[in-house]
């Protein structure tokens, strides 16, 4: 049975009694079940509320893996598989590229097909994609810290003979032919293809089965449930990063790393993808039980108010509705002649560039500008997700309470963006940056501008230090050294709390600062360093920054529901699914896809020190410039608003 025939729409603009009689003629039962298995007890679930619940669960799983598990693990994936932020930005944007490839076929044929089955199949494909993303963990050899020294050499200054590191075959640095990079692209392709029915057909499926008055609330609730996925995912993903990546393959007693506070630590990033794969496969089946439409759907259509722009009217007998692909260009052109619809597309493109960039790299950006750990950055990122959910609910509530039509919703969008632009000044608030000796400050405690620093100085030139990244902290002054060897340390002492290096010759350059410290120091403690980064408290600046960022995101996302409602109201009812596909295609092509790549490039330009392969090729970034990250983030957000 077709969802709507052209005769239905011919009568839709005519007499209500005629429409009602025509609708009553279609008495084919709309039952919930699988094929001929439609038990009576299952029919109590065949209503709009349960449809909203099941679609919400599917959207929860999608947002859990795509919008949180992947972004939280970005910095970990870069370190583990030697990738740049540009590469991980491409991986992030590849999801949207896959959506672009799938959205038109899905919307065109899915509009006349069984929407529930399309969504169920898509969720199943999405689960396969999550499993593919977890495969690199089993394909790569167990992670090693890289200590290739004799028993008496623990990375301290040992006056070792100068010995250049040999260039190993296949160790040329970050590469776009990296098999793990390609594996993540495949996984994101399946994620994108699988999620396309959910957020194109799914929106129309829900909207056409509820009343026009209730639609904003249902769509807002659906968006909020979708937003809950990233919130829980950020906490789950952050917690998983505190578990060692190879706990299932190695003896943990042989691991030299104490906990996740060690900068060399690699967390269990892959567990989130495995959990998402299982959840997606199990949630794919309930949506398949729903009929093409709910029993009460046609009654709601009788009360709908026609807000279609005149130029988008579809004449009776239009072959576009028949699912013939040759009529697709004419259908798209018919929609793009709608000026209000095009306005929504243009507004959405600018917002999509920044939304996708921040969604992919928010934990990494917060990690850089707040000088914190990946786990804490993922927890703080959850505030942004709460803000997005609050903004969506606020937008839906305002439309309902003020009974806004298209003109009123356009004004609301403008006000929301102005407010967001004012509040985004929060990115001008700065936290104290970490001082890395030889990277952003030299061995004489003078600030280095740009990337002109050198790790070698007179105090460690005869140590012939290797390029292994093993940062240590001189807590007296708050300076972090690339390694104990680069600090000129001669002696190592191990304890339950970690390794301590003493007799560090390079620390004498800061001895005057130690003597002028506000607390008393024992002489033997003045030239001692410990594993890890030195931390600097941000104080109230961090909370003011997060509060203003929260309000800015609320204002920005409050414009999402009115934009969606405009899109659904200004195109003919029978072309809503195709209209959603056109809208999302432009947003993906011109917004989401370049957004992730541009943010990745932007973050790479803030890198002060790259991890290099034995052949001298760049791998992943070790130290970012937080001030540059702040400035570029603020400019990009201002540009969008």
JOFEN-V743072 format. One record per pair of residues at least 12 apart in sequence whose C-alpha atoms are under 6 Angstrom apart, sorted by the first residue. I is the first residue (numbers start at 0). J is the second residue. Records with the same first field share a line. If there is no record, write none. Layout:
# JOFEN-V743072
I->J / J
This chain:
# JOFEN-V743072
5->315 / 316
9->315
29->290 / 294
30->290
31->45 / 288 / 289 / 290
32->288
33->288
55->221 / 224
58->225
59->225 / 228
62->228 / 229
63->228 / 229 / 232
66->229
67->229 / 232 / 233
68->232 / 236
70->359
71->377
72->268
77->619
78->619
81->173 / 618 / 619
82->173 / 618 / 619
83->619
84->599 / 603
85->599 / 600
88->595 / 596 / 599
89->596
90->184
92->592 / 595
94->187 / 188 / 191
95->587 / 592
97->188 / 191 / 192
98->191 / 192 / 195
99->584
101->192
102->195 / 580
103->580
106->576 / 577 / 580
108->322
113->291
115->286 / 287
116->287
118->196 / 197
119->283 / 286 / 287
121->193 / 194
122->193 / 279 / 283
123->280 / 283
124->193
125->189 / 190 / 193
126->276 / 279 / 280
128->186 / 189 / 190
129->272 / 276
130->273 / 276
131->186
132->183 / 186
133->269 / 272
154->484
155->483 / 484 / 488 / 489
156->462 / 484 / 487 / 488 / 489
158->461 / 462
161->463
166->613 / 614
170->612
171->614 / 616
172->612 / 616 / 617 / 618
173->617 / 618
199->579
203->576
208->296
210->299
211->303
215->395
216->395
219->392 / 395
223->388
226->388
230->381 / 384
233->377
234->378
237->374 / 377
239->267
240->266 / 267
241->259 / 266
242->266 / 267
243->266 / 267
244->265 / 266 / 267
261->531
306->568 / 569
307->569 / 570 / 571
308->569
311->333
340->566
348->586 / 590
349->639
350->639
351->590 / 591
352->590 / 591 / 594
355->591 / 594 / 595
356->594 / 595 / 598
362->376 / 377 / 380
367->625
368->625
369->430
383->549
386->549 / 552 / 553
387->552 / 553 / 556
390->553 / 556 / 557
391->556 / 557
393->557
394->557 / 560
395->560
405->565
408->561
412->558
415->554 / 555
416->555 / 640
419->551 / 554 / 555
420->637 / 640
422->547 / 551
423->551
425->544 / 547
426->629 / 633
430->537
434->478
435->479 / 480
436->480
437->452 / 453 / 454
438->452
450->607
458->504 / 505
459->485 / 487
464->484
469->482
470->482 / 531
471->528 / 529 / 530 / 531
472->528 / 529 / 531 / 532 / 533
473->528
475->513
477->533
479->532 / 533
486->503 / 505
487->503 / 504 / 505
488->501 / 502 / 503
489->502
499->528 / 529
500->527 / 528
501->526 / 527
502->526
503->526
506->526
605->623 / 624 / 627
606->622 / 623
607->622 / 623
608->621 / 622
609->621
